[in-house]
């Protein structure tokens, strides 16, 4: 603590002795500035030593605990690895025996599966063809309906635009009157 105090006083004295913009500080002023810094550091040390020391102790305890746990886990993992290697060797022997048996039965299964797959593929092709035809028919019908609706909308729009002109309305009314006169006779 004394060394820290001494270093602080020396560095604060050097910092203040370097001066600011052209002015020198008196020794008394430097003493009080150094004293204030030391007083501040003393207060921080006095009130903060226990919480800081406790925090560091807790940190180190938790660190040691975690290291111990990690070492235990490593030992367990190494034991499990050893057991797993032994089981792997046993499994390799069983696998080789199973592979030989599986090859024989697999060839028979493959032939049966190919036959079944061809049958299923044929059925799927037939169903897909039927589905495509039905969907194509629906799409054509929907497209025709859509085309008729659009044509109707366009025709109505054209008629509305045409009826905005007074001469077109006049001609239409005259034709309708002629038509009505022809029916009444």
Secondary structure as UniProt FT lines:
FT   HELIX           2..17
FT   HELIX           27..162
FT   TURN            163..164
FT   HELIX           166..184
//
